[in-house]
Amino acid sequence: MSIYEYDEEGHMKVVREEGFQEGQASVLLPMIIKKVKKGKSAELIASELEEEVSVIQLLYDAVAAAAPEYDMEKIRQTLYGTF
């Protein structure tokens, strides 16, 4: 295989992983927003949601940057860039 050949299987794996991560974030974000509004820390939220702190911290930072409106579009742009 040359470097010019398209690796469809590898590409699809990356696309699926990105989709999974975005889906997971879509589920977690509303819960994180509610907890941020209550003044909870990223560590406490991670513990309550039984998720890794590193995952929650990334989402927490995006949510905090969108305060006080907590606009989902702004949060998504912070996380993934413009669509």
N, C-alpha and C positions, 0 to 999 in steps of 0.2 A: 504494500500500500504506500503510495507516495503522499507527500504532505498536501498535495492538491486534491486528493480524493476526499469526498464528503463522508464523515463518520456519522451516519444517521442514527445508529444505535446510541452512540455517546451523546449526541445532541438531544435525543429524546429523553435520555436519562436526566440530563441537566434540566430540561423543560419540566419534566415530572416533579423533580425535586423542588424547583422554584414554585411550581403550582401548589405542592403540598405545604411549603412554608407559608405561602400567602393565604392558603385556606386555614392553616392553624392560626395565623395572626388574625384572620377575620373572626374566628371564634373567640380568641382571647381578648381582643381589643375592647369590646363593650364591657367586659368584666373588669379589665384594668382601668378603664375610664371611671367606672363607678367607684372603684377603690381609691384611685388618685383623688377624686373629688372629696373623699372622706379623709384625705391626708395620710394615707398609708404609704409606707416605703416600698421600694422595689423588692427588697428582701422579704418583707412580710407578705407582700402579694404573691411572690414566688412560693413561699411556704403554704399559703392558703390555697393556691391553685395547684399545688404539687407539681410545679414546673421548675426547670433549671433557672437559677438566678440570671445567668447570661442571656437566656431567651427573653425573660421578663424585662431585664434591664434595657435591652434594645427597644422593646415596645414602650416601656415606661418613659424613656427619654423622648420618643416621638410624641407620645401623649402629652407629656409635660410641656413640650415645645408648642403644642397647639392650644394650650390653656389661654384664656378661660372658656373659649368657644368649644373646644374639643371637636373640631370639624374633621370628620372621617376622611374627606378628600385631602385635607392638609396633612393629616397623619400619614396617609398612604404615600403622598408625594415625598414626605420626609423619609419614609422607609424605603421606597422603591424608585424614587425619581419621578419624572413626568411620564405619563402614559402615552 
